[in-house]
Amino acid sequence: MTCETSQIVECQERAHKESKVEKVELLAPVGKWDVLEAVISAGADAVYLGGKKFNMRLHRKDYNFTEEELRDVVKYSHERGVKVYVTVNNMLTNSEIAELPDYLTFLEEIGTDALIIQDLGVVQLVRKLGLKIPLHSSVMMNAHSKEALAFLKELGITRVILGRELSLSEIKLLHSQVPIELEYFVHGDMCFCQSAQCYHSGMVFGKSSNRGRCLKPCRWPYELVDRETGKVLETKAPGPYFLAVKDMCLLPYLPEVIAAGICSLKVEGRMRTADYLKPLIGFYRRALDRYYADPVGYTFDWDEFQELQEMRVRDFSPMFAFGNPGPASIGYTGEREPRFFSQAVEEPVIREEDLSKNPFPKVTTNSPRKPLLAVKVGSLEAGLKALESGAEILYTSGESFLCHRRRWQLEDYRELVVKGKALGAKVIIGLPKITMPGEMERVNLLLREVEKIAPDGILVTNMGTIYAAAKLTELPLYADYSCNIANKEATELLAGYRLVQVTVPIELCYEEYLNLLQDFPVQVEAVVHGTLPAMVSDHCLPAALLEGVTRYQICSAPCRKASYGLRDRVGQIHPVEIDFDCRNHLFLANELALLPYLEAVACAGFQSLRLEIPTYTPQEVQEVVRLYRENLDQLAADPSYRFSKEDWKRLQKARKATFGTGPYTHGVKAPEG
C-alpha cells in the first residue's frame, strides 16, 4: 500500500467513524433496588439515583440508597454496561456542606460516573478535594441561556440539565453556541414555576422545593379575583386547579428531540415503582431502537402510545418543547391528580398584641455597627423617594412590572445614580431573575452601557447574569436571593467573579439565617420587609384563564385591565404581578414586616437589611422607608429603644396589607425532618 493510498484509507475510515449516528442516552430514575433491575432490563443506558442524604427526593425513608447499597448499584450497573449518576442536588447550608467531603470522595472511589449537583458549593469542594468525577448541573441550576452554559462549562461542568421552559428550537441554538453536553426532561411530573424559583412551600411549610421536599402549592385549587374589588372572575378553565401542570411526554417527538442536539433523554420519577417505570422505559427504548435502526424510515408506533396513555397518571403535554403551551398544559379539573401533598393554610400574621412579643431567639453576638438600609424598587419615581427617605443602598428591580406602566430605561438608571452619589448612597442595577435566550441580549446591551452610567454594582440573579456581568463589566457583583446561595463554599467560588455580597435565600427561618453568617467571605444581606415571591412562571394566568390563549397568541391584554390575585381555600389572596415580558410573579398572601422586631435582626450581624418592595407605589415607598430609617436610627442611638405601636399604625396606613413574619418563623431549617 502506497503512502497516498494509506492516507486515503485513513481518511475514509475517519469519515465513516464521524458519520456514525451518535445515539442519545436514555436516562432512567431509580429509587429502589427492584426499580434498578427493572429499568436496566427495560433498556436504560444510564440511571440516576440518590443516597440517604444530600439529594432532592427524601420524602420517604424506604427510598434511596445507603453507601453500601450505592457501591452495589455501581457494580451491578457497570456489569451491564449502564452508567450511574448520583444526585447531590440539594441547596446546601453551611452545616450540611461541612459533612460533604467524605461522601464526595466515597462516590468517586466506588466509580460513580457523574454527580448531579445544584449547589455551586459542591463545585468548589470538588476542586478543593482534587476529585476527577464528572459534574452534571441539575435542572435546579436553572440554566436557560448561552451565558449560563458558558459559565458552567468554565467551572468544569461537563453536562447541563436544561431548564424545562426552553423549546427544542432554543436548545438547538444553544447546542450550536456552547460545546457542552445537554440533557432535557422528556417525561414525567413537571413544575408550574421556573426551576429553583419556587419558594412557596419553603416559606409556608418549611419544606423547600430547592431541597426536594416541596408540598406543591401549585396543586391547590384557586379562584381568580380582581384585587381591587375582591370580585371572583369567571374563567374559561373547567376546574379550579389553575397551576396544576400535566405530565410531560415527548415520546411522539423523538426525532425532533434528537435533532435539537440533546445527548440524554431524562425520565422523571425517582419515587415511582418498578411496575410503573419498567414499561415506561420500555416504550422509549423501543422507539429509540426503531429510530436508530432506520432514521429515514422511522414511524412512530401509535398503538404503543395508546398503551402508554392507558397507564398514564396525569394527562400528557409536550410542555415547552414546541413553544409556550398555555392552558393546554394544565390539568384544571384535578381529576387525574394522583396525590395532593398539602392544602392551603393561614400564613403567619402579626397582630397588635404580638408587637411586644419577640418571636426570635436571643442573639448573643452583636453587629459591629448598625446595618445599612437597602431597598429594592420597581420605578424611577419610587427609587428617588427611597433615596430621599434614607435608603443607603438602592436596587433597581430586574423586572419591569406592569403596575408601574413603563419599562426601566437607561435614563432612569443615570438619574438614580446621580441622586445616589449626591446623597452618599449606593445604587445597584438589578437584572431579571429569568433571562431566556431571546431576552438575554437585552441584558447584555444594558451591561455594555452600564459602565457609562457608573453605578456602584450589579445585582446578579442567575448563572447567566453572573457570567455576563463578570465578563462585560468591571463592577462589583451583588448576588440576589434568587441565586440560592446558602453556604460559604459557593460564596468563595463566586468571590472569584467579583462577588462582594450575598442576599440570603428568602425561604430560610431566622435560626438558619444566623448559621449562614458564620465565616462568609463576603457581606451578607437579609430581606426584612416586603412582598415575597412564591413562584415565577412563563405561564400567563390572565391570558389562559380569561381568554384561553398562551403568551404567544394574540390576546386583548387582560393583564393591563385589572390587578389580579389567586384566592386559596382559606380565603387568602395571593397577588399576581405581571412584568413586561408577560412573566407571572405569584406572591405570598401576607407581606413580610419585621419592623417591630428590628432589634433582633439588626443585632444579628447582617451588613444590610433589605426592603423588598418593587411593586410599591412611590408614596408607599417613601412612607415605609422613612419608618425603617427612623427605627434603625433610634435603635442605634438609644440603648432603651422600644418599638412604638404608633409606628405600627403608620405602617398599616402607609401600605394597605396584611403583615406577618413569613419564613422567619415558618421557613426552612436544616436538617429537615
C-alpha positions as CSV (number, residue, x, y, z in Angstrom):
1,M,0.0,0.0,0.0
2,T,1.5,3.3,-1.0
3,C,1.6,6.3,1.3
4,E,-1.0,8.1,-0.7
5,T,-3.3,5.0,-0.7
6,S,-2.8,4.7,3.1
7,Q,-3.8,8.3,3.6
8,I,-7.0,7.8,1.5
9,V,-8.0,4.7,3.5
10,E,-7.3,6.5,6.8
11,C,-9.4,9.4,5.7
12,Q,-12.2,7.1,4.6
13,E,-12.1,5.3,8.0
14,R,-12.2,8.6,9.8
15,A,-15.1,9.9,7.7
16,H,-17.0,6.7,8.3
17,K,-16.5,7.0,12.1
18,E,-17.6,10.6,12.1
19,S,-20.6,9.8,10.0
20,K,-21.9,7.3,12.5
21,V,-25.0,8.5,14.3
22,E,-24.2,9.4,17.9
23,K,-27.0,7.8,19.9
24,V,-28.7,9.7,22.7
25,E,-28.7,8.3,26.2
26,L,-31.9,7.0,27.8
27,L,-31.7,8.1,31.4
28,A,-34.0,6.4,33.9
29,P,-34.8,7.3,37.5
30,V,-34.2,4.8,40.4
31,G,-35.4,4.9,44.0
32,K,-35.1,1.3,45.0
33,W,-33.2,-1.9,44.0
34,D,-36.1,-3.5,42.3
35,V,-36.5,-0.4,40.2
36,L,-32.8,-0.5,39.2
37,E,-33.2,-4.1,37.9
38,A,-36.5,-3.2,36.1
39,V,-35.3,-0.1,34.2
40,I,-32.0,-1.8,33.2
41,S,-33.8,-4.8,31.9
42,A,-36.1,-2.4,30.1
43,G,-33.2,-0.8,28.2
44,A,-31.9,2.2,30.2
45,D,-28.5,3.4,29.2
46,A,-27.9,5.2,32.4
47,V,-29.7,5.6,35.8
48,Y,-29.8,8.5,38.3
49,L,-30.4,8.0,41.9
50,G,-29.6,9.4,45.4
51,G,-28.1,8.4,48.7
52,K,-29.8,8.8,52.0
53,K,-28.8,12.5,52.3
54,F,-27.9,15.5,50.1
55,N,-30.4,14.7,47.5
56,M,-33.7,16.1,46.2
57,R,-36.0,13.1,46.9
58,L,-36.2,12.5,50.6
59,H,-39.9,12.3,51.2
60,R,-39.8,8.6,52.1
61,K,-37.2,6.7,54.2
62,D,-37.7,3.5,52.2
63,Y,-36.4,5.1,49.1
64,N,-32.8,6.0,48.1
65,F,-29.6,4.0,48.9
66,T,-27.1,3.6,51.8
67,E,-23.4,3.9,51.0
68,E,-23.0,0.2,50.8
69,E,-26.0,-0.1,48.5
70,L,-24.6,2.6,46.3
71,R,-21.4,0.6,45.9
72,D,-23.5,-2.4,44.9
73,V,-25.6,-0.3,42.5
74,V,-22.5,0.9,40.6
75,K,-21.1,-2.6,40.4
76,Y,-24.4,-4.1,39.2
77,S,-25.0,-1.4,36.7
78,H,-21.4,-1.3,35.3
79,E,-21.5,-5.1,34.8
80,R,-24.4,-4.5,32.5
81,G,-22.9,-1.5,30.6
82,V,-25.1,1.1,32.4
83,K,-23.8,4.4,33.8
84,V,-24.7,5.6,37.3
85,Y,-25.3,9.3,38.1
86,V,-25.7,10.1,41.8
87,T,-27.7,13.1,42.9
88,V,-26.1,15.5,45.3
89,N,-28.5,18.1,44.2
90,N,-29.9,20.0,47.3
91,M,-29.4,23.6,48.1
92,L,-26.9,23.1,50.9
93,T,-26.4,25.1,54.1
94,N,-23.1,25.7,55.9
95,S,-23.6,22.9,58.4
96,E,-24.6,20.4,55.7
97,I,-21.7,21.2,53.3
98,A,-19.2,20.7,56.1
99,E,-20.3,17.0,56.1
100,L,-19.9,16.6,52.3
101,P,-16.2,15.9,51.6
102,D,-16.1,12.3,52.8
103,Y,-19.3,11.5,50.8
104,L,-18.0,13.0,47.6
105,T,-14.7,11.1,48.0
106,F,-16.6,7.9,48.5
107,L,-18.7,8.4,45.4
108,E,-15.6,8.8,43.3
109,E,-13.9,5.8,44.9
110,I,-16.9,3.5,44.0
111,G,-16.8,4.5,40.4
112,T,-19.8,6.8,40.1
113,D,-20.0,8.1,36.5
114,A,-21.1,11.6,37.4
115,L,-22.7,13.7,40.2
116,I,-25.8,15.7,39.5
117,I,-25.5,18.9,41.5
118,Q,-27.5,22.1,42.2
119,D,-25.2,24.0,44.6
120,L,-22.0,25.8,43.5
121,G,-20.6,24.9,46.8
122,V,-20.2,21.3,45.6
123,V,-18.2,22.5,42.6
124,Q,-15.9,24.3,45.0
125,L,-15.5,21.3,47.2
126,V,-14.7,19.0,44.3
127,R,-12.0,21.4,43.2
128,K,-10.5,21.6,46.7
129,L,-10.5,17.8,47.1
130,G,-8.9,17.3,43.7
131,L,-11.7,14.9,42.6
132,K,-12.0,14.0,38.9
133,I,-15.6,12.8,39.0
134,P,-17.7,14.5,36.2
135,L,-20.3,17.0,37.3
136,H,-23.7,17.5,35.7
137,S,-25.6,20.6,36.6
138,S,-29.1,19.9,37.9
139,V,-32.2,21.5,36.3
140,M,-32.4,23.4,39.6
141,M,-29.4,25.5,38.5
142,N,-32.0,26.9,36.0
143,A,-29.6,27.2,33.1
144,H,-31.5,28.7,30.2
145,S,-29.1,30.9,28.2
146,K,-25.7,30.5,26.4
147,E,-24.1,32.7,29.1
148,A,-25.3,30.2,31.8
149,L,-23.9,27.3,29.8
150,A,-20.6,29.1,29.2
151,F,-20.3,29.8,32.9
152,L,-21.0,26.2,33.9
153,K,-18.5,24.9,31.3
154,E,-15.9,27.3,32.7
155,L,-16.5,25.9,36.2
156,G,-15.8,22.4,34.9
157,I,-19.4,21.1,34.5
158,T,-19.5,18.5,31.7
159,R,-23.3,18.3,31.2
160,V,-26.1,20.7,31.8
161,I,-29.7,19.6,32.5
162,L,-31.6,22.4,30.8
163,G,-34.4,24.5,32.1
164,R,-37.8,23.0,31.2
165,E,-39.1,26.2,29.7
166,L,-36.7,26.0,26.8
167,S,-38.1,25.0,23.5
168,L,-36.3,22.5,21.2
169,S,-35.5,25.3,18.7
170,E,-33.9,27.3,21.5
171,I,-32.0,24.2,22.6
172,K,-30.7,23.6,19.1
173,L,-29.4,27.2,19.1
174,L,-27.7,26.8,22.4
175,H,-26.1,23.5,21.2
176,S,-24.5,25.4,18.3
177,Q,-23.2,28.1,20.6
178,V,-21.6,26.3,23.6
179,P,-19.8,22.9,23.3
180,I,-21.2,21.1,26.3
181,E,-23.5,18.1,26.8
182,L,-27.2,19.0,27.1
183,E,-29.7,16.9,28.9
184,Y,-33.5,17.5,28.8
185,F,-36.5,16.1,30.5
186,V,-38.7,14.1,28.2
187,H,-41.3,12.5,30.5
188,G,-42.9,13.0,33.9
189,D,-44.0,15.3,36.6
190,M,-43.2,19.0,35.8
191,C,-43.4,22.3,37.8
192,F,-45.5,25.3,37.1
193,C,-42.7,27.5,38.4
194,Q,-39.3,28.2,36.8
195,S,-36.7,25.8,38.3
196,A,-35.2,26.9,41.7
197,Q,-37.6,29.9,41.9
198,C,-40.4,28.3,43.8
199,Y,-40.3,29.4,47.4
200,H,-43.9,28.9,48.4
201,S,-43.6,25.5,50.2
202,G,-40.3,26.5,51.9
203,M,-41.7,29.8,53.2
204,V,-45.1,28.5,54.4
205,F,-44.3,24.9,55.5
206,G,-40.5,24.9,55.9
207,K,-40.4,22.3,53.2
208,S,-38.2,23.6,50.3
209,S,-38.6,22.8,46.7
210,N,-34.9,23.6,46.4
211,R,-34.3,20.8,48.8
212,G,-36.6,18.2,47.3
213,R,-39.4,18.4,49.9
214,C,-42.0,20.6,48.1
215,L,-45.6,20.2,49.3
216,K,-46.8,21.5,45.9
217,P,-49.0,24.6,46.5
218,C,-49.2,24.6,42.7
219,R,-51.7,21.7,43.1
220,W,-54.1,23.7,45.3
221,P,-57.5,24.9,44.0
222,Y,-57.7,28.7,43.5
223,E,-60.2,31.4,42.4
224,L,-59.1,34.2,40.1
225,V,-60.0,37.6,41.7
226,D,-59.8,41.3,41.0
227,R,-57.6,42.5,43.8
228,E,-59.1,46.0,43.7
229,T,-62.7,44.8,44.2
230,G,-62.3,41.3,45.6
231,K,-64.7,40.1,42.9
232,V,-64.3,36.5,41.7
233,L,-63.8,36.4,38.0
234,E,-65.4,33.9,35.7
235,T,-62.8,31.9,33.8
236,K,-62.6,29.5,30.9
237,A,-60.9,26.8,33.0
238,P,-63.1,23.7,33.6
239,G,-61.8,23.4,37.2
240,P,-60.0,25.3,40.0
241,Y,-56.5,23.8,39.7
242,F,-55.1,26.8,37.8
243,L,-51.4,25.9,38.3
244,A,-51.5,22.1,38.1
245,V,-49.5,21.2,35.0
246,K,-49.9,17.9,33.2
247,D,-47.1,15.4,32.9
248,M,-44.6,15.9,30.2
249,C,-44.4,13.4,27.3
250,L,-42.1,13.7,24.3
251,L,-42.3,10.1,23.1
252,P,-44.2,11.0,19.9
253,Y,-41.5,13.6,19.1
254,L,-38.2,11.8,19.5
255,P,-36.8,12.7,16.1
256,E,-37.3,16.4,16.9
257,V,-35.7,15.9,20.3
258,I,-32.7,14.2,18.9
259,A,-32.3,16.8,16.1
260,A,-32.1,19.5,18.8
261,G,-28.7,18.2,19.9
262,I,-29.8,16.7,23.3
263,C,-27.4,13.9,24.4
264,S,-29.5,12.5,27.2
265,L,-33.3,12.0,27.5
266,K,-34.3,12.2,31.1
267,V,-37.3,10.5,32.6
268,E,-38.6,11.9,35.8
269,G,-39.8,9.7,38.7
270,R,-37.4,8.6,41.4
271,M,-40.3,7.9,43.7
272,R,-42.0,5.7,41.2
273,T,-42.4,1.9,41.4
274,A,-40.8,-0.7,39.2
275,D,-44.3,-1.7,37.9
276,Y,-44.7,1.9,36.5
277,L,-41.1,2.6,35.3
278,K,-40.3,-0.7,33.6
279,P,-43.0,-0.4,30.8
280,L,-42.4,3.4,30.6
281,I,-38.7,3.0,29.9
282,G,-39.5,0.2,27.5
283,F,-41.7,2.4,25.4
284,Y,-38.8,4.9,25.0
285,R,-36.2,2.2,24.4
286,R,-38.2,0.5,21.6
287,A,-38.9,3.9,19.9
288,L,-35.2,4.9,20.1
289,D,-34.1,1.5,18.7
290,R,-36.5,1.7,15.8
291,Y,-35.3,5.2,15.1
292,Y,-31.6,4.3,15.0
293,A,-32.3,1.2,13.0
294,D,-33.7,3.4,10.2
295,P,-33.8,7.1,10.9
296,V,-35.1,7.8,7.4
297,G,-38.0,5.3,7.6
298,Y,-38.8,5.8,11.2
299,T,-42.5,5.8,12.0
300,F,-44.0,6.3,15.4
301,D,-46.0,3.4,16.8
302,W,-49.3,4.9,17.8
303,D,-50.6,1.6,19.0
304,E,-47.9,1.5,21.6
305,F,-48.6,5.1,22.5
306,Q,-52.2,4.1,23.3
307,E,-50.8,1.6,25.7
308,L,-48.8,4.4,27.4
309,Q,-51.9,6.6,27.5
310,E,-53.8,3.9,29.4
311,M,-51.1,3.6,32.1
312,R,-50.6,7.4,32.5
313,V,-51.0,9.1,35.8
314,R,-51.8,12.7,34.7
315,D,-52.7,13.7,31.2
316,F,-49.8,14.4,28.8
317,S,-48.4,17.6,27.3
318,P,-45.2,18.3,25.4
319,M,-44.9,21.3,27.7
320,F,-42.5,24.0,26.3
321,A,-40.8,21.7,23.7
322,F,-42.5,23.4,20.8
323,G,-43.3,26.8,22.4
324,N,-45.4,28.1,25.3
325,P,-48.2,25.5,25.8
326,G,-50.5,27.8,27.8
327,P,-53.8,26.3,29.1
328,A,-53.3,23.1,27.1
329,S,-50.6,22.1,29.6
330,I,-52.8,22.5,32.7
331,G,-55.0,19.8,34.3
332,Y,-57.6,22.2,35.6
333,T,-60.1,19.6,36.9
334,G,-57.6,17.8,39.2
335,E,-59.4,14.5,38.4
336,R,-56.1,12.8,37.4
337,E,-54.0,14.2,40.2
338,P,-52.5,11.2,42.0
339,R,-51.9,12.9,45.3
340,F,-52.4,16.3,46.9
341,F,-49.4,16.9,49.2
342,S,-50.9,19.8,51.1
343,Q,-53.8,22.2,51.4
344,A,-53.8,26.0,51.9
345,V,-53.0,27.2,55.4
346,E,-53.2,30.6,57.0
347,E,-49.9,32.4,56.7
348,P,-48.4,34.0,59.9
349,V,-50.0,37.3,60.8
350,I,-48.6,40.0,63.2
351,R,-51.4,41.3,65.4
352,E,-51.2,44.3,67.7
353,E,-50.9,42.1,70.7
354,D,-47.9,40.4,69.1
355,L,-45.8,43.6,68.8
356,S,-44.2,43.3,72.2
357,K,-43.5,39.5,71.9
358,N,-40.3,38.9,70.1
359,P,-40.7,35.6,68.2
360,F,-37.0,35.2,67.6
361,P,-34.3,33.6,69.8
362,K,-31.9,36.0,71.6
363,V,-28.7,36.8,69.6
364,T,-25.5,36.6,71.6
365,T,-23.2,38.2,69.1
366,N,-23.8,41.9,68.3
367,S,-23.3,43.6,65.0
368,P,-20.1,45.8,65.0
369,R,-22.2,48.6,63.5
370,K,-25.8,49.2,62.6
371,P,-26.8,47.5,59.4
372,L,-27.3,49.6,56.2
373,L,-30.8,50.1,55.0
374,A,-31.3,48.6,51.5
375,V,-34.4,49.0,49.3
376,K,-35.4,47.3,46.0
377,V,-37.8,49.4,43.9
378,G,-39.6,49.0,40.6
379,S,-39.6,52.5,39.2
380,L,-37.6,55.7,38.9
381,E,-40.1,57.7,41.0
382,A,-40.0,55.0,43.7
383,G,-36.2,55.0,43.6
384,L,-36.0,58.7,44.1
385,K,-38.4,58.6,47.1
386,A,-36.4,55.7,48.6
387,L,-33.1,57.7,48.4
388,E,-34.7,60.8,49.8
389,S,-36.2,58.9,52.7
390,G,-32.9,57.4,53.9
391,A,-32.1,54.3,51.8
392,E,-28.3,53.7,51.9
393,I,-28.4,51.0,49.2
394,L,-30.9,51.2,46.3
395,Y,-31.5,48.2,44.0
396,T,-33.5,48.6,40.8
397,S,-35.7,45.6,40.2
398,G,-34.6,43.5,37.2
399,E,-38.2,43.1,36.2
400,S,-40.3,45.9,34.8
401,F,-43.8,45.4,36.3
402,L,-46.9,46.4,34.5
403,C,-48.2,48.1,37.7
404,H,-45.6,50.9,37.1
405,R,-46.9,51.4,33.5
406,R,-43.5,51.6,31.8
407,R,-40.2,49.7,31.5
408,W,-37.0,50.7,33.1
409,Q,-34.9,52.9,30.8
410,L,-31.3,53.8,30.7
411,E,-32.0,57.4,31.7
412,D,-33.8,56.2,34.8
413,Y,-30.6,54.5,36.0
414,R,-28.5,57.6,35.2
415,E,-30.8,59.8,37.2
416,L,-30.8,57.4,40.2
417,V,-27.0,57.1,40.2
418,V,-26.6,60.9,40.2
419,K,-29.1,61.2,43.0
420,G,-27.4,58.4,45.0
421,K,-24.0,60.0,44.7
422,A,-25.4,63.3,45.8
423,L,-26.8,61.7,48.9
424,G,-23.9,59.3,49.6
425,A,-26.0,56.2,48.8
426,K,-25.1,53.2,46.6
427,V,-27.2,52.5,43.5
428,I,-27.1,48.9,42.3
429,I,-28.6,48.0,38.9
430,G,-30.7,44.8,39.1
431,L,-31.0,42.1,36.4
432,P,-34.1,39.9,35.7
433,K,-34.4,36.6,37.6
434,I,-35.2,34.8,34.3
435,T,-33.3,35.6,31.1
436,M,-34.3,33.2,28.3
437,P,-32.2,33.2,25.1
438,G,-34.5,35.8,23.4
439,E,-34.2,38.1,26.5
440,M,-30.6,37.8,27.3
441,E,-29.4,40.1,24.5
442,R,-31.3,43.0,26.1
443,V,-29.5,42.3,29.4
444,N,-26.1,42.2,27.6
445,L,-26.9,45.5,25.9
446,L,-27.6,47.0,29.3
447,L,-24.4,45.6,30.7
448,R,-22.4,47.1,27.8
449,E,-23.9,50.6,28.6
450,V,-23.6,50.3,32.3
451,E,-20.0,51.5,32.7
452,K,-21.1,54.9,31.3
453,I,-23.8,55.1,33.9
454,A,-21.3,54.3,36.6
455,P,-23.5,52.6,39.3
456,D,-22.0,51.1,42.4
457,G,-22.6,47.5,41.3
458,I,-24.8,44.9,39.5
459,L,-27.4,42.8,41.2
460,V,-27.0,39.4,39.6
461,T,-29.8,36.9,39.6
462,N,-28.9,33.6,37.9
463,M,-26.0,31.7,36.4
464,G,-26.2,33.6,33.1
465,T,-26.3,37.1,34.6
466,I,-23.4,36.3,36.9
467,Y,-21.3,35.3,33.9
468,A,-22.4,38.1,31.7
469,A,-21.9,40.8,34.3
470,A,-18.5,39.4,35.2
471,K,-17.3,39.4,31.6
472,L,-18.9,42.6,30.3
473,T,-18.3,44.9,33.3
474,E,-15.7,45.7,35.9
475,L,-18.3,46.4,38.6
476,P,-18.8,44.6,41.9
477,L,-21.5,41.9,41.8
478,Y,-24.2,41.5,44.4
479,A,-26.0,38.1,44.4
480,D,-29.7,38.3,44.8
481,Y,-31.7,35.7,46.8
482,S,-32.7,34.1,43.5
483,C,-29.2,32.7,43.2
484,N,-29.9,30.4,46.2
485,I,-26.5,30.8,47.9
486,A,-26.6,29.3,51.3
487,N,-23.1,28.3,52.2
488,K,-19.6,29.8,52.3
489,E,-18.1,27.4,49.7
490,A,-20.4,28.7,47.0
491,T,-19.7,32.2,48.1
492,E,-16.0,31.6,48.0
493,L,-16.3,30.3,44.4
494,L,-18.2,33.4,43.3
495,A,-15.9,35.8,45.0
496,G,-13.5,34.9,42.2
497,Y,-16.1,36.6,39.9
498,R,-16.0,39.9,41.9
499,L,-18.9,38.9,44.1
500,V,-19.0,41.2,47.2
501,Q,-22.3,40.4,48.7
502,V,-25.0,37.7,49.0
503,T,-28.7,38.2,49.8
504,V,-29.6,35.1,51.7
505,P,-32.3,32.8,50.3
506,I,-35.8,34.1,51.3
507,E,-37.2,30.7,52.4
508,L,-35.0,30.0,55.4
509,C,-36.0,30.5,59.0
510,Y,-34.3,33.0,61.3
511,E,-32.1,30.4,63.1
512,E,-30.8,29.3,59.7
513,Y,-30.0,32.8,58.7
514,L,-27.9,33.1,61.8
515,N,-26.0,30.0,60.9
516,L,-25.3,31.5,57.4
517,L,-23.5,34.4,59.0
518,Q,-20.7,32.2,60.2
519,D,-17.4,32.7,58.3
520,F,-18.8,34.1,55.0
521,P,-16.0,35.7,52.8
522,V,-18.4,38.4,51.6
523,Q,-21.1,40.7,53.0
524,V,-24.5,39.2,53.9
525,E,-27.9,40.8,53.5
526,A,-31.3,39.7,54.6
527,V,-34.8,40.7,53.4
528,V,-36.8,42.0,56.3
529,H,-39.8,43.6,54.7
530,G,-41.9,43.4,51.6
531,T,-43.7,41.3,49.0
532,L,-42.3,37.8,49.0
533,P,-42.2,36.0,45.6
534,A,-43.6,32.5,45.9
535,M,-43.4,31.5,42.2
536,V,-42.3,32.9,38.9
537,S,-43.7,31.3,35.7
538,D,-43.8,31.7,32.0
539,H,-47.5,30.7,32.1
540,C,-49.7,33.8,31.7
541,L,-52.6,33.4,34.1
542,P,-54.9,36.2,32.8
543,A,-54.4,35.1,29.1
544,A,-55.0,31.4,30.0
545,L,-57.9,31.8,32.4
546,L,-59.8,34.6,30.8
547,E,-59.2,34.1,27.1
548,G,-57.9,30.5,26.8
549,V,-54.7,31.5,25.0
550,T,-50.9,31.5,25.6
551,R,-48.4,34.3,26.0
552,Y,-47.6,33.9,22.3
553,Q,-51.1,34.1,20.9
554,I,-53.0,37.3,20.2
555,C,-55.0,38.4,23.3
556,S,-56.8,41.5,24.4
557,A,-54.1,42.2,27.0
558,P,-56.3,41.4,30.0
559,C,-53.2,41.8,32.2
560,R,-53.4,45.6,31.7
561,K,-57.1,45.8,32.6
562,A,-57.1,44.8,36.2
563,S,-54.9,43.8,39.2
564,Y,-55.2,40.0,39.7
565,G,-54.8,37.6,42.5
566,L,-55.4,33.9,43.3
567,R,-57.6,33.3,46.3
568,D,-56.9,30.0,48.1
569,R,-59.3,27.8,50.0
570,V,-58.7,29.6,53.3
571,G,-59.6,33.0,51.7
572,Q,-56.1,34.5,51.3
573,I,-55.4,36.4,48.1
574,H,-52.0,35.8,46.5
575,P,-51.1,38.8,44.3
576,V,-50.2,38.0,40.7
577,E,-47.9,40.7,39.3
578,I,-47.0,40.6,35.6
579,D,-43.9,42.0,34.0
580,F,-43.4,43.5,30.6
581,D,-42.1,40.1,29.3
582,C,-45.5,38.6,30.2
583,R,-43.9,36.6,33.0
584,N,-46.2,36.0,36.0
585,H,-45.0,36.5,39.6
586,L,-47.1,34.9,42.3
587,F,-46.6,36.3,45.8
588,L,-47.4,35.1,49.3
589,A,-50.7,36.4,50.6
590,N,-49.2,38.3,53.5
591,E,-46.3,40.7,53.3
592,L,-43.2,40.4,55.5
593,A,-42.7,43.1,58.1
594,L,-40.0,42.8,60.7
595,L,-40.3,46.5,61.7
596,P,-41.5,45.5,65.3
597,Y,-38.6,43.1,65.7
598,L,-35.8,45.2,64.2
599,E,-33.7,44.9,67.3
600,A,-33.4,41.1,66.8
601,V,-32.4,41.2,63.1
602,A,-30.3,44.4,63.4
603,C,-28.0,42.8,66.0
604,A,-27.6,39.5,64.1
605,G,-24.6,40.6,62.1
606,F,-26.1,41.3,58.7
607,Q,-24.3,44.1,56.8
608,S,-27.6,45.3,55.4
609,L,-31.3,44.8,55.8
610,R,-33.5,45.0,52.6
611,L,-37.0,46.2,52.0
612,E,-38.1,44.1,49.0
613,I,-40.8,46.5,47.6
614,P,-40.6,46.5,43.8
615,T,-44.3,46.7,43.4
616,Y,-44.9,49.5,45.9
617,T,-46.1,52.9,44.7
618,P,-43.7,55.9,45.2
619,Q,-45.8,57.2,48.1
620,E,-45.8,53.8,49.8
621,V,-42.0,53.5,49.3
622,Q,-41.5,56.9,50.8
623,E,-43.5,56.2,54.0
624,V,-42.2,52.7,54.6
625,V,-38.6,53.6,54.0
626,R,-38.9,56.5,56.4
627,L,-40.3,54.2,59.1
628,Y,-37.4,51.8,58.9
629,R,-34.9,54.6,58.7
630,E,-36.2,56.2,61.8
631,N,-36.4,53.0,63.8
632,L,-32.9,51.9,62.8
633,D,-31.5,55.3,63.8
634,Q,-33.3,55.2,67.1
635,L,-32.1,51.6,67.8
636,A,-28.5,52.7,67.2
637,A,-28.8,55.8,69.3
638,D,-30.9,54.7,72.2
639,P,-30.0,51.7,74.4
640,S,-33.5,51.7,75.9
641,Y,-35.2,51.6,72.4
642,R,-38.6,50.1,72.3
643,F,-40.8,49.8,69.2
644,S,-43.8,52.1,69.2
645,K,-47.3,50.9,68.4
646,E,-47.8,54.2,66.7
647,D,-45.2,53.2,64.1
648,W,-47.2,50.0,63.5
649,K,-50.3,52.1,62.8
650,R,-48.2,54.3,60.5
651,L,-47.1,51.2,58.6
652,Q,-50.6,49.9,58.2
653,K,-51.8,53.3,57.0
654,A,-48.9,53.6,54.5
655,R,-49.4,50.2,53.0
656,K,-52.8,48.5,53.0
657,A,-51.7,44.9,53.5
658,T,-51.7,42.1,56.0
659,F,-48.2,41.7,57.5
660,G,-46.6,38.7,59.0
661,T,-43.2,37.1,59.9
662,G,-43.2,34.9,56.9
663,P,-40.3,32.5,56.6
664,Y,-38.5,33.9,59.6
665,T,-40.9,31.8,61.8
666,H,-42.1,29.2,59.4
667,G,-39.3,28.7,56.9
668,V,-36.7,26.0,56.2
669,K,-34.4,24.8,59.0
670,A,-31.7,22.3,58.2
671,P,-31.7,19.4,58.5
672,E,-35.4,19.0,57.7
673,G,-37.3,16.2,59.4
